[in-house]
Amino acid sequence: MTPLRQRMLHDMQIRNLADNTQTSYLIQVSCFARHFRRSPELLGPEEIRA
């Protein structure tokens, strides 16, 4: 598990998000990164706007 994914999971658990919500958010971030073929850490406002 990458440090970014661990941090994201930890933050969502602290906020007491439902398990299904956490899973959904992780899937969406993964799809976003796969679309641009780059790590989510390297993506920013330009990619979101695209």
Stockholm file with secondary structure:
# STOCKHOLM 1.0

chainA/1-50         MTPLRQRMLHDMQIRNLADNTQTSYLIQVSCFARHFRRSPELLGPEEIRA
#=GR chainA/1-50 SS CCHHHHHHHHHHHHTTCCHHHHHHHHHHHHHHHHHHTSCGGGCCHHHHHC
#=GC SS_cons        CCHHHHHHHHHHHHTTCCHHHHHHHHHHHHHHHHHHTSCGGGCCHHHHHC
//
